Amino acid sequence: MEIKMKSMGRAELLEISGRVDHSTAPELDQTLRKIFDQGTHHIILDLNGVNYISSAGLRSLLAARKELRRFNRGDLLLARVQPFVKETLDMVGFTPLFQIYDSVADAVASF
């Protein structure tokens, strides 16, 4: 898995590519924790390059969303989700929990 961070004004964009599974989810958790600790509470995950997400990856998404929404501070948005990943989100019932956008620009504009 590879993570690229970009500041998008009020939000931080994480471009993620590769597999998000039990061996890479801790890296995602650490990156998100670093962003939280810097005081950023609006995060967009660009999942265009993600070709697989496991339960560990899903747990990372859910934990980050919970942390960001605590005290109504912010939110975690998903953008450019690949069909396989979207199918996984649908199957586990996560689709209603996350705002999913077709483009990064639409996600940024929503903040």
Secondary structure, DSSP 8 states (H G I E B T S, - for coil): -EEEEEEETTEEEEEEEEEESTTTHHHHHHHHHHHHHTT--EEEEEEEEEEEE-HHHHHHHHHHHHHHHGGG--EEEEES--HHHHHHHHHTT-GGGS-EESSHHHHHHT-
